[in-house]
């Protein structure tokens, strides 16, 4: 029986993390796994994924973690992402997802939806989370961020 995996990208662009995600999906045994890709917006990643035969869906979302100077905007993004969480949960049901794979720490929507649906979740982090060397910051602090990722 094939397993259905939902891959959640933090962007629709085509930089390093997105390329690694695409290689990960393309490298899976297609006899054992069905891959579904959720993107926060259209872009080059969507085009390449579709050319590779990967089913893609747009689930609009905002980053939960921001640049240090924009940390005050995070609660607004969290509220805005409630709609995204509902859409992600519906996608999990629709595609009968067995596992959610989030390709970044900046988008919690896949992890939260997996938790709500009581299915396994995997993080693939590409960010430097050490506060002194990171341009990204979490309003609730590094300890809370690590706790969320580790839960």
Secondary structure as the mmCIF struct_conf table of DSSP 4:
data_model
#
loop_
_struct_conf.conf_type_id
_struct_conf.id
_struct_conf.beg_label_comp_id
_struct_conf.beg_label_asym_id
_struct_conf.beg_label_seq_id
_struct_conf.end_label_comp_id
_struct_conf.end_label_asym_id
_struct_conf.end_label_seq_id
HELX_LH_PP_P HELX_LH_PP_P1 UNK A 2 UNK A 2
STRN STRN1 UNK A 3 UNK A 8
BEND BEND1 UNK A 10 UNK A 10
BEND BEND2 UNK A 12 UNK A 13
BEND BEND3 UNK A 15 UNK A 15
HELX_RH_AL_P HELX_RH_AL_P1 UNK A 16 UNK A 27
BEND BEND4 UNK A 28 UNK A 28
TURN_TY1_P TURN_TY1_P1 UNK A 30 UNK A 32
STRN STRN2 UNK A 33 UNK A 39
BEND BEND5 UNK A 40 UNK A 41
BEND BEND6 UNK A 43 UNK A 43
HELX_RH_AL_P HELX_RH_AL_P2 UNK A 44 UNK A 51
TURN_TY1_P TURN_TY1_P2 UNK A 52 UNK A 53
STRN STRN3 UNK A 55 UNK A 58
BEND BEND7 UNK A 64 UNK A 65
STRN STRN4 UNK A 66 UNK A 67
HELX_RH_3T_P HELX_RH_3T_P1 UNK A 68 UNK A 73
HELX_RH_AL_P HELX_RH_AL_P3 UNK A 74 UNK A 94
TURN_TY1_P TURN_TY1_P3 UNK A 95 UNK A 96
BEND BEND8 UNK A 98 UNK A 98
STRN STRN5 UNK A 99 UNK A 102
BEND BEND9 UNK A 105 UNK A 106
HELX_RH_AL_P HELX_RH_AL_P4 UNK A 109 UNK A 117
TURN_TY1_P TURN_TY1_P4 UNK A 118 UNK A 118
STRN STRN6 UNK A 120 UNK A 123
BEND BEND10 UNK A 127 UNK A 127
TURN_TY1_P TURN_TY1_P5 UNK A 131 UNK A 133
BEND BEND11 UNK A 135 UNK A 135
STRN STRN7 UNK A 136 UNK A 137
TURN_TY1_P TURN_TY1_P6 UNK A 139 UNK A 140
HELX_RH_AL_P HELX_RH_AL_P5 UNK A 142 UNK A 150
#
